[in-house]
Amino acid sequence: MTSSASKVGESGLVKTVEIEGRGRALVASQSLRGGQIILTDSPILLYSAHPLSSSSNAYCSNCFRHLQTCSTLVSCSSCPCLFCSPDCLTHALSSSHSPWACLTLSLLRASPSLSLSHSERQVQARFLVAAYNLAIVSPSHFHILLSLQGMALPSSDSDAPTFLHSLLSSLSPPQGVAGFSVELTTALLAKDKLNAFGLMEPPALAPGGERSVRAYGIYPKASFFNHDCLPNACRFDYVDTASHHNTDITIRLIHDVPEGSEICLSYFPVNETYADRQKRLLEDYGFTCYCDRCRVEANWKDDDEQEEEQDDEGQVMDEDQDEQMIGSENEIEIGDGGGENDFPHAYFFLRYMCTRENCWGTLAPLPPSDSDASPSNLMECNVCGNSKKSDEDFNSDEDRLSVDD
Ligand SMILES: C[S@@+](CC[C@H](N)C(=O)[O-])C[C@H]1O[C@@H](n2cnc3c(N)ncnc32)[C@H](O)[C@@H]1O
């Protein structure tokens, strides 16, 4: 580890260091307590996760607050975008919804070739508009975006940059953006893929089902967190409940972390199998994970070697579920060996996984009253927002915490 340490976050609780094979990383500058907020970060760029062809107008086009909760809706005078308040619209007109962004989104919406494209490509088009708009309205933030990790990965959709770049060039090239080229477009798409955080839809909009993403954001300081399949920190956001800076995210520690230890997030829900995690990390993030959990699970029986049996209806059934640690009822399944050595991280799942059906969120203690206080025994889920005492089942829906930071 080389420590060219620059301190970031709340009062310098974490610092960036360079770790061989992992790039930049954030480590604890001092010993830290579970529940401590180590970083609050604001996005330099946000964009909708909905395809351009979608008629959904459920969220403010600037701050992505759910519009159902807003009484002062206004629309853009030149396009169908809605905003939660006149102030948000005014702010957007000089930032995220500049005249160039407004015109370009309208032209893209009307483009037959883009409307025939799959939804992922339409969302990538939204990102590129947001990124090139950033170059126009805030060159310093655009440089921060360029400084983030991200090279095109061999597995990435290689047609996307060429197609989207030629579309933008023909419809509405961003005037005055130095270096506007297919190479820059390729690099921007790669940076988005490696660094974007998803702001989720509120749980009530997806009853019983999985929550989907409403918007993506680039959070420059939080982008330095590396991944671990058993993270020691997790991310919270309060898009609909915070009255100011509602798109800020906070990173909170799940448990105590000693000075000098790396602080990691999980880039996706922790219930995924070893094979799925490795595939996703390699294809989407370009690395193989050798975290403690992966080192243990690498010795478990391979998915492909598992016996598969045909059930009576001829469906393929997985009999051996030792890879699928968290079943549909959030059960812990232990591997063939059955012992603690096979599954030393069972404790993590029992203590820090949300038990609400289909949530798969992570629990972190509420922030301690001061840095010397013991961690709170009230745990909050970073996905559904429910709370529970550390040794209890979840409270009812009425116990959902409302936090306004
Ligand atoms: C969001 S960035 C994290 C910060 C990054 N290390 C940097 O230097 O900017 C994601 C990238 O960091 C690297 N990374 C993250 N977690 C890693 C891990 N557990 N092992 C190796 N590389 C990792 C991968 O290159 C990944 O694509």
The ligand as a Gaussian input file, in Angstrom:
#p B3LYP/6-31G(d) Opt

LIG

0 1
 C      -15.437000       2.414000      -8.374000
 S      -13.794000       2.053000      -8.784000
 C      -13.040000       1.961000      -7.229000
 C      -11.813000       2.850000      -7.123000
 C      -10.658000       2.442000      -7.987000
 N       -9.835000       1.460000      -7.290000
 C       -9.820000       3.624000      -8.409000
 O       -8.597000       3.522000      -8.440000
 O      -10.396000       4.646000      -8.775000
 C      -13.995000       0.392000      -9.310000
 C      -12.731000      -0.247000      -9.810000
 O      -11.794000      -0.458000      -8.746000
 C      -11.143000      -1.715000      -8.875000
 N      -11.563000      -2.590000      -7.777000
 C      -12.619000      -2.438000      -6.964000
 N      -12.691000      -3.399000      -6.053000
 C      -11.638000      -4.219000      -6.278000
 C      -11.170000      -5.423000      -5.663000
 N      -11.810000      -5.982000      -4.631000
 N      -10.051000      -5.992000      -6.182000
 C       -9.397000      -5.454000      -7.240000
 N       -9.800000      -4.314000      -7.872000
 C      -10.904000      -3.698000      -7.395000
 C      -11.584000      -2.293000     -10.223000
 O      -10.688000      -1.881000     -11.204000
 C      -12.936000      -1.614000     -10.411000
 O      -13.315000      -1.545000     -11.777000

